[in-house]
Amino acid sequence: MSRTENLFLDSFWKNNFMLVQILVLCPILALISSAASAFGVGLVTTFVLTLTNLVIATCHRYIPFEIRIPIYIMIISCIVSCVQMFINAYAYNLYQLLEIFSPLIITNCTIIVGRTEIVASKYGILLFVLDGFAIGISATCFMFILGAIRELIGNGTIFNEADKLLGSWAKIFRIEIVHFKSPMLLALLPPGGFIGLGVLLTLKYFINYKINLKIKQES
């Protein structure tokens, strides 16, 4: 297996910060109540992670070891602030969707601090940037799954808030699978996020158990 495949496998499954490290629960539970919101948060997180990794990979050799973590956090904070202002100026609907939780993307991106010394020291700039992209894409996939599940159970729809993310023309993406007279609030509120995340965790560890059992039987 190549280094690139190892990075994507590690980021997507073995060391996913949502399902393994159980990080960034606050924005996950508060924001991701629909497929559209999950997609928006995931895309912003992916962009910030990729750009942050690019900056850190370029200059990490010149940063004194003793102050590297504060410098990394400062870089992440600056990039997130710039991205937040850009979204506010050119994608205000997405800015409203993220609300006050957009600065919490800084919390999301601090996960790269623990991986920086490992990945940046062993691999080149390209693989380090790909690592950030892989982490963001893996998070986006699981955020989307969680958001779609919550939206489907809560409203019976998929992409109900696509117009908030992409504009009024995106209302055509709304799909009503089940008609509810009133929304199921348990699924849309943070407790529904806890339950949905628990289901995804259970499914992941069940799959890991089956894979490990199969490997033991073959060996």
Secondary structure, 3 states (H helix, E strand, C coil): CCHHHHHHHHHHHHCCCCCCCCCCHHHHHHHCCCHHHHHHHHHHHHHHHHHHHHHHHHHHHHCCHHHHHHHHHHHHHHHHHHHHHHHHHHCHHHHHHHHHHHHHHHHHHCHHHHHHHHHHHHCCHHHHHHHHHHHHHHHHHHHHHHHHHHHHHHHCEECCCHHHHHCHHHHHHCEECCCCCCCCHHHHCHHHHHHHHHHHHHHHHHHHHHHHHHHHHHC
